Amino acid sequence: MAERKKNRKRKDEILPGTKPPVDKPSKEEYAVAKWIRKNVKSKKTKFASHNVEYFTGSRAVDALVENSPWNKTLFETREQVDEFLNTMLRHKFFHRAKKVVVTEEELNKLRGLKKKVKDCCRDDNNIKKDKDNEKDNNNELKDKDDDTIKDVQPKKKPKVRLEMHMEQFFCDCNDAYVWIYEPIPIYYWFFGTLVVLGAIGVCLFPLWPLTIRHGVYYLSVAAAGFFVFIIALVIIREIICCLLRVLTFGRHYLYLLPNLTEDVGFFASFWPLYKYEYHGPDNDKNKNKKKKRRKDKDSDGEENFTTQGESETNSNDKNNKQDNKDDKEDDGSGEDGSESEKSNTGKDFEIVQHNELDI
């Protein structure tokens, strides 16, 4: 008995150089943690591939000193707040993290979107429209003054990622503190009590009235029958499909209720009623015909394009020839006009004397 007491004393004693055991968090610490989560602004981000919430240390200290209900009792100075929050950190309410600014190169590597797939899949027409719109926007921006341009273009906030800080203590600065403590919401307690009461009610099934017990019995039988019916449908469907494939040498496929075992809704699993497919030589011929039709359409489109180009060139040549003819006709009309002008000068008529007329 004496040896056992000695061993207990040795366990209870704190050895030199070792940390004393951390006490459990007090009620005040839980209350302060809930108050900080409600009244101090927190942000969401990813930390080690987990979605977390964090707050800045200086904001928490300011809120506790100025607006908290403990500002006249516990938190009269900022140093007292630092000590209290440091004990909360040791009690694993939150931990200290380091902010690192994320560059654009790192964002592109993480997202893998140096060249978006959407831009590659766009048509040439859409790309041209986008370019035209960009030109118009650039022209509009050039017309505006520099002051308006600064107002239109807001500054982008740098994105930040968190890393674990090697020194785990609370400091009144702009460092981030990631929440570990998550208070249990009220609806968890509500649904938990409902589950407990439901379990107790199921245990008291023999004490229920006869009518309710008969109703529950019939409902359970109906549910079991529906489950067996679905299993039978699946088996019958597979048997019919296999028989058709064997009898037709793999040419005909008939599936009854093809969505019955698929990951869809309740009503969608019973629609369509059947699915029929034909895998024969005629089907391959039809596929080849479709491919040939597509190729013919493509070739026809190219021929139409070439014929349109030739017709355009011919029409241009004809127009040029007509223009030349018109020019020549204009030149001819000019010559006729000059001859008429010459005739009007008087050289086309002769003077006749009076004696000659008598003769």
C-alpha positions as CSV (number, residue, x, y, z in Angstrom):
1,M,0.0,0.0,0.0
2,A,2.8,2.4,0.8
3,E,4.5,1.8,-2.6
4,R,1.2,2.6,-4.4
5,K,0.9,5.9,-2.5
6,K,4.5,6.8,-3.4
7,N,3.8,6.1,-7.1
8,R,0.7,8.2,-7.1
9,K,2.7,11.1,-5.5
10,R,5.3,10.8,-8.2
11,K,2.7,11.0,-10.9
12,D,1.1,14.1,-9.3
13,E,4.4,15.9,-8.9
14,I,5.5,18.1,-11.8
15,L,9.0,17.3,-13.0
16,P,11.4,20.2,-13.7
17,G,11.6,21.3,-17.3
18,T,8.2,19.9,-18.2
19,K,5.1,22.0,-19.0
20,P,2.4,21.9,-16.4
21,P,-0.9,20.3,-17.5
22,V,-3.2,22.8,-19.1
23,D,-6.5,23.3,-17.3
24,K,-9.8,23.0,-18.9
25,P,-11.3,26.2,-20.3
26,S,-13.6,28.2,-18.0
27,K,-17.2,29.4,-18.6
28,E,-15.9,32.9,-19.1
29,E,-13.7,31.8,-22.0
30,Y,-16.6,30.1,-23.7
31,A,-18.7,33.2,-23.3
32,V,-15.9,35.4,-24.7
33,A,-15.4,33.1,-27.6
34,K,-19.1,33.2,-28.5
35,W,-19.1,37.0,-28.2
36,I,-16.1,37.4,-30.5
37,R,-17.6,35.1,-33.1
38,K,-20.8,37.2,-33.1
39,N,-19.4,40.7,-32.9
40,V,-15.9,40.6,-34.5
41,K,-15.8,40.4,-38.3
42,S,-14.5,37.1,-39.5
43,K,-13.5,36.1,-43.1
44,K,-13.6,32.8,-44.9
45,T,-10.7,31.2,-46.7
46,K,-8.9,27.9,-47.3
47,F,-6.3,26.7,-44.9
48,A,-4.6,23.3,-45.7
49,S,-7.4,22.4,-48.2
50,H,-10.1,23.2,-45.5
51,N,-12.7,26.0,-45.5
52,V,-12.0,28.0,-42.3
53,E,-12.9,31.3,-40.7
54,Y,-10.3,33.7,-39.2
55,F,-10.2,37.1,-37.5
56,T,-7.5,39.7,-36.9
57,G,-6.0,40.1,-33.5
58,S,-6.1,43.9,-33.3
59,R,-9.8,44.0,-34.1
60,A,-10.7,41.5,-31.4
61,V,-8.7,43.5,-28.8
62,D,-10.4,46.8,-29.8
63,A,-13.8,45.2,-29.6
64,L,-13.2,43.6,-26.2
65,V,-11.8,46.8,-24.7
66,E,-14.5,49.2,-26.1
67,N,-17.7,47.3,-26.6
68,S,-17.7,44.1,-24.7
69,P,-19.7,43.6,-21.4
70,W,-16.4,42.8,-19.6
71,N,-14.6,46.1,-20.4
72,K,-15.0,47.3,-16.8
73,T,-14.2,44.1,-15.0
74,L,-11.8,41.8,-17.0
75,F,-10.6,43.9,-19.9
76,E,-9.7,47.3,-18.5
77,T,-6.4,47.5,-20.5
78,R,-5.2,45.9,-23.7
79,E,-2.5,43.9,-21.9
80,Q,-5.2,42.1,-19.9
81,V,-7.0,41.2,-23.1
82,D,-3.7,39.9,-24.6
83,E,-3.2,37.6,-21.6
84,F,-6.8,36.3,-21.6
85,L,-6.7,35.6,-25.4
86,N,-3.4,33.9,-25.0
87,T,-4.9,31.5,-22.5
88,M,-7.7,30.9,-25.0
89,L,-5.2,30.1,-27.6
90,R,-3.5,27.5,-25.3
91,H,-7.0,26.0,-24.7
92,K,-7.3,25.5,-28.5
93,F,-10.1,28.0,-29.2
94,F,-8.1,29.3,-32.2
95,H,-4.5,29.1,-33.5
96,R,-2.2,31.7,-35.0
97,A,-1.7,31.8,-38.8
98,K,0.5,33.9,-41.1
99,K,-0.9,35.9,-44.1
100,V,0.8,35.5,-47.4
101,V,-0.2,37.5,-50.5
102,V,-1.0,35.4,-53.5
103,T,0.5,36.5,-56.8
104,E,-1.3,36.2,-60.2
105,E,1.2,33.5,-61.3
106,E,0.3,31.3,-58.3
107,L,-3.4,31.9,-59.0
108,N,-3.0,30.8,-62.6
109,K,-1.1,27.7,-61.5
110,L,-3.8,26.8,-58.9
111,R,-6.7,27.3,-61.3
112,G,-5.0,26.0,-64.4
113,L,-6.7,28.6,-66.5
114,K,-4.0,30.3,-68.4
115,K,-6.0,29.8,-71.6
116,K,-9.6,29.2,-70.9
117,V,-11.5,26.5,-72.6
118,K,-14.4,28.8,-73.3
119,D,-12.2,31.1,-75.4
120,C,-10.9,28.2,-77.4
121,C,-14.4,26.9,-78.1
122,R,-15.8,30.3,-79.3
123,D,-16.5,30.9,-82.9
124,D,-14.6,33.3,-85.1
125,N,-17.6,35.6,-85.3
126,N,-17.9,35.9,-81.5
127,I,-14.2,36.7,-81.3
128,K,-14.5,39.4,-83.9
129,K,-17.5,40.9,-82.1
130,D,-15.5,40.9,-78.8
131,K,-12.6,42.6,-80.5
132,D,-14.9,45.3,-82.0
133,N,-16.5,45.8,-78.6
134,E,-13.1,46.2,-77.0
135,K,-12.1,48.8,-79.6
136,D,-15.2,50.7,-79.0
137,N,-14.7,50.6,-75.3
138,N,-11.0,51.7,-75.7
139,N,-12.1,54.7,-77.8
140,E,-14.7,55.7,-75.3
141,L,-12.1,55.5,-72.5
142,K,-9.7,57.6,-74.5
143,D,-12.2,60.3,-74.8
144,K,-12.8,60.5,-71.1
145,D,-10.6,62.3,-68.7
146,D,-8.0,60.7,-66.4
147,D,-10.0,61.4,-63.3
148,T,-13.1,59.6,-64.6
149,I,-10.9,56.6,-65.7
150,K,-9.5,56.3,-62.1
151,D,-13.1,56.3,-60.8
152,V,-14.3,53.7,-63.2
153,Q,-11.4,51.3,-62.6
154,P,-11.6,50.1,-58.9
155,K,-8.5,48.9,-57.2
156,K,-8.3,45.1,-56.8
157,K,-7.8,43.8,-53.3
158,P,-4.9,41.4,-53.1
159,K,-5.8,37.8,-52.3
160,V,-4.3,36.2,-49.2
161,R,-3.6,32.7,-48.2
162,L,-2.9,31.4,-44.7
163,E,0.0,29.4,-43.4
164,M,0.7,28.0,-40.0
165,H,2.7,30.3,-37.8
166,M,5.7,28.8,-36.0
167,E,5.2,30.9,-32.9
168,Q,1.9,30.1,-31.3
169,F,1.0,33.0,-28.9
170,F,-1.5,35.8,-29.1
171,C,-0.2,39.2,-30.2
172,D,-2.0,42.5,-30.6
173,C,-1.3,42.9,-34.3
174,N,-2.8,42.3,-37.7
175,D,-2.0,38.6,-37.7
176,A,-4.8,36.1,-38.5
177,Y,-6.2,33.7,-35.9
178,V,-8.1,30.7,-37.3
179,W,-11.1,29.5,-35.4
180,I,-11.1,26.0,-34.0
181,Y,-14.0,26.4,-31.6
182,E,-17.4,26.2,-33.3
183,P,-20.4,26.7,-31.0
184,I,-23.2,24.2,-31.4
185,P,-26.2,25.9,-33.0
186,I,-29.7,25.7,-31.4
187,Y,-31.3,23.6,-34.1
188,Y,-28.8,20.8,-33.4
189,W,-30.2,20.5,-29.9
190,F,-33.8,20.6,-31.3
191,F,-33.3,17.8,-33.9
192,G,-31.2,15.8,-31.4
193,T,-34.1,15.9,-28.9
194,L,-36.5,14.8,-31.6
195,V,-34.3,11.8,-32.5
196,V,-34.1,10.8,-28.9
197,L,-37.9,11.1,-28.4
198,G,-38.5,9.1,-31.6
199,A,-36.2,6.3,-30.4
200,I,-38.0,6.2,-27.1
201,G,-41.4,6.1,-29.0
202,V,-40.2,3.1,-31.1
203,C,-39.1,1.3,-28.0
204,L,-42.6,1.8,-26.6
205,F,-44.3,0.2,-29.7
206,P,-46.0,-2.5,-27.6
207,L,-47.8,0.2,-25.6
208,W,-49.3,1.9,-28.7
209,P,-53.0,1.6,-29.5
210,L,-54.2,-1.3,-31.7
211,T,-55.2,0.9,-34.6
212,I,-51.8,2.6,-34.9
213,R,-50.0,-0.7,-34.5
214,H,-52.1,-2.2,-37.3
215,G,-51.4,0.8,-39.6
216,V,-47.7,0.6,-39.0
217,Y,-47.7,-3.1,-39.7
218,Y,-49.5,-2.6,-43.0
219,L,-47.2,0.2,-44.0
220,S,-44.1,-1.9,-43.3
221,V,-45.5,-4.8,-45.3
222,A,-46.3,-2.5,-48.2
223,A,-42.7,-1.0,-48.2
224,A,-41.2,-4.5,-48.1
225,G,-43.5,-5.6,-51.0
226,F,-42.5,-2.6,-53.1
227,F,-38.8,-3.3,-52.5
228,V,-39.3,-6.9,-53.6
229,F,-41.2,-5.8,-56.6
230,I,-38.3,-3.6,-57.8
231,I,-35.8,-6.4,-57.4
232,A,-38.1,-8.7,-59.4
233,L,-38.4,-6.0,-62.1
234,V,-34.6,-5.8,-62.4
235,I,-34.2,-9.6,-62.7
236,I,-37.0,-9.9,-65.3
237,R,-35.5,-7.0,-67.3
238,E,-32.1,-8.7,-67.4
239,I,-33.6,-12.1,-68.4
240,I,-35.6,-10.6,-71.3
241,C,-32.6,-8.6,-72.6
242,C,-30.3,-11.6,-72.5
243,L,-32.9,-13.9,-74.3
244,L,-33.4,-11.4,-77.1
245,R,-29.6,-11.0,-77.5
246,V,-29.1,-14.7,-77.7
247,L,-32.0,-15.4,-80.0
248,T,-31.1,-12.6,-82.4
249,F,-27.3,-13.1,-82.2
250,G,-26.7,-9.8,-80.6
251,R,-28.6,-7.7,-83.1
252,H,-31.6,-6.6,-81.1
253,Y,-31.4,-4.9,-77.7
254,L,-34.5,-4.3,-75.6
255,Y,-34.2,-2.7,-72.1
256,L,-37.3,-2.4,-69.9
257,L,-37.2,0.6,-67.6
258,P,-33.6,1.5,-68.5
259,N,-33.4,4.2,-65.7
260,L,-34.6,1.9,-63.0
261,T,-31.2,1.4,-61.4
262,E,-29.7,4.8,-62.5
263,D,-29.0,7.7,-60.2
264,V,-32.1,9.8,-61.0
265,G,-35.3,10.8,-59.2
266,F,-38.1,8.5,-58.2
267,F,-40.5,9.3,-61.1
268,A,-37.6,9.6,-63.6
269,S,-36.5,6.0,-62.8
270,F,-39.8,4.7,-64.3
271,W,-39.5,6.6,-67.5
272,P,-39.0,5.8,-70.4
273,L,-40.8,2.4,-70.3
274,Y,-38.4,0.7,-72.7
275,K,-35.3,1.4,-74.9
276,Y,-34.7,-0.5,-78.2
277,E,-31.5,-0.6,-80.2
278,Y,-30.5,-2.4,-83.3
279,H,-26.9,-3.5,-83.9
280,G,-26.8,-5.2,-87.3
281,P,-25.2,-4.9,-90.7
282,D,-27.9,-2.5,-92.0
283,N,-27.1,-0.2,-89.1
284,D,-23.4,-0.1,-90.1
285,K,-24.5,0.7,-93.7
286,N,-26.7,3.5,-92.4
287,K,-23.9,4.9,-90.4
288,N,-21.6,4.8,-93.5
289,K,-24.3,6.5,-95.6
290,K,-24.6,9.2,-93.0
291,K,-20.9,9.8,-93.1
292,K,-20.9,10.0,-96.9
293,R,-23.8,12.4,-96.8
294,R,-21.9,14.6,-94.4
295,K,-18.8,14.5,-96.7
296,D,-21.0,15.3,-99.8
297,K,-22.5,18.2,-98.0
298,D,-19.1,19.5,-97.0
299,S,-17.8,19.1,-100.6
300,D,-21.0,20.8,-102.0
301,G,-20.4,23.7,-99.7
302,E,-16.8,24.1,-100.9
303,E,-18.0,23.9,-104.6
304,N,-20.7,26.5,-103.9
305,F,-18.1,28.7,-102.4
306,T,-15.9,28.4,-105.4
307,T,-18.8,28.9,-107.9
308,Q,-19.8,32.0,-106.0
309,G,-16.3,33.3,-106.2
310,E,-16.2,32.6,-110.0
311,S,-19.6,34.2,-110.6
312,E,-18.4,37.2,-108.6
313,T,-15.3,37.5,-110.8
314,N,-17.3,37.1,-114.0
315,S,-19.8,39.7,-112.9
316,N,-16.9,42.1,-112.1
317,D,-15.5,41.5,-115.6
318,K,-18.8,42.1,-117.3
319,N,-19.3,45.3,-115.3
320,N,-15.8,46.5,-116.4
321,K,-16.6,45.7,-120.0
322,Q,-19.8,47.7,-119.9
323,D,-18.0,50.6,-118.3
324,N,-15.5,50.6,-121.2
325,K,-18.3,50.5,-123.8
326,D,-20.1,53.4,-122.1
327,D,-16.8,55.4,-122.1
328,K,-16.4,54.7,-125.9
329,E,-20.0,55.7,-126.6
330,D,-19.4,58.9,-124.7
331,D,-16.3,59.5,-126.9
332,G,-18.4,59.0,-130.1
333,S,-21.1,61.3,-129.0
334,G,-18.4,63.9,-128.3
335,E,-17.1,63.6,-131.9
336,D,-20.7,64.0,-133.3
337,G,-21.2,67.1,-131.3
338,S,-17.9,68.6,-132.6
339,E,-19.1,68.0,-136.2
340,S,-22.4,69.7,-135.5
341,E,-20.6,72.6,-134.0
342,K,-18.4,72.8,-137.1
343,S,-21.5,72.9,-139.3
344,N,-22.9,75.7,-137.2
345,T,-19.9,77.8,-138.1
346,G,-21.1,78.3,-141.7
347,K,-18.6,76.3,-143.7
348,D,-21.3,73.8,-145.0
349,F,-23.2,76.5,-147.0
350,E,-22.3,78.4,-150.3
351,I,-23.2,82.0,-151.3
352,V,-25.3,82.2,-154.5
353,Q,-25.6,85.4,-156.6
354,H,-28.8,86.8,-158.0
355,N,-27.7,86.4,-161.7
356,E,-27.2,82.7,-161.3
357,L,-30.7,82.3,-159.9
358,D,-32.3,83.9,-163.1
359,I,-30.4,81.5,-165.3
